Amino acid sequence: MHNHIVIELFGYAMTPSERLDATFTALADPTRRAILARLAGGEASVLELTKPFAMSQPAISKHLKVLERAGLITRGRDAQRRPCRIEGKPLADVSGWLESYRQIWEANFQRLDALLEELQSPEKKISPRKGKRP
Amino acid sequence: MTKTLTVTTPSDREISLTRRFNAPRDLVFDALTKPALVKRWMLGNMGATMPVCEIDLRVGGAYRFVWRNPDGTEMAMNGIYREIARPGRLVNTQRFETVWLPGESVLTTTLVESDSKTTMTSTTLYDSIETRDKMLKSGMESGASASYDRLADVLAEERR
C-alpha cells in the first residue's frame, strides 16, 4: 500500500512530458539499461542486482531510485528483499516510438544496402562518381 | 558482417542510429548527399516516393525533400547544412513543413571506415522537449505499437 502511494506521488503524478523526460533520463545511463536488461529476465533484489556490477550497493540503490521515479520499475513490499520488478507502460511508450523509428530506418537502410551494392558492381556502371572503385 | 541497426537514446533530447554498410565511406557519403541516390533509398516504410529532392551541398546551403505517399498525401522536410567534412562527417538541421510537427532538430552523421566497410552513426538532437514529444507521439501513432519484448532485446544487447 505504502509503495503504491509512493509511486503515485513520484511516478504517475508527473505530466506525460515529465514522465517521458524521466524515462529518457533513466534509459540514457548504461548501468540503468543493464539493470533493466537483468530485470527483463525476472525480478531481483538489490543484492542480486549489485553482484554483476563493479559498484557498491548504495550506488546501485541510487540507480534504482531513478528507475523507480521514472516508473520503469517497482519495488516489492517484502521488507527484507524488496525485489525490483520491471514495469511495462513507460517502456512501451518510449519503445513504441523507437520501434517505429527503427522500422522506418531499417527499411531505408535495406534499400541503401542494395543501392551501395549496385554502385559497386562492375557490370552496372551507374555510379555518379568519376573515379573507379577498386 | 553484421548489419544490425542499433537505436539508442544518448540523452533525453537525442536519438541515435548506428548501422554498418558493405561499402567504403565516400560511397555512403554520396548516397547521403546526391539527390539521384538519396531518392532511391530514403523512402520510409510506407511505400512513398520522393518527387522532390534538392540538395545544395555547401555550408549554409539548403536542402528540401518531399515524400508522396501511395494515398497522394505529401510530407516535406527542409534544412541547412552546417558542417560538411567529406567523407567523415555531415551536420544539418531538419524541419518538417507540417503544422503538427513544429520545431527543429540537428542531425549529426559520422562515417567511420575499416576494411572498406562503413559504420554510420546518425544522431538527432531535438531543439526542445516539446519537439521530441511531438515526434514521439507521431511515431507512436503511425508506427506499429511497441513490443515490450523487443525493447528487452535491445536492452539485452547492453549486457554484453
Interface residues (C-beta under 8 A of the other chain):
Chain A: P16 S17 L20 D21 F24 T25 L27 A28 P30 R33 A34 L36 A37 R38 A40 G88 L91 A92 D93 V94 S95 G96 W97 L98 E99 S100 Y101 R102 Q103 I104 W105 E106 A107 N108 F109 R111 L112 D113 A114 L115 L116 E117 L119 Q120 S127 P128 R129 R133
Chain B: K3 L5 V7 T9 P10 S11 D12 R13 I15 L17 R19 F21 N22 A23 P24 D26 L27 V28 D30 A31 K34 A36 L37 R40 W41 M42 L43 G44 N45 I129 E130 R132 D133 M135 L136 G139 M140 S142 G143 A144 S145 A146 S147 Y148 R150 L151 A152 V154 L155 A156 E158 R159
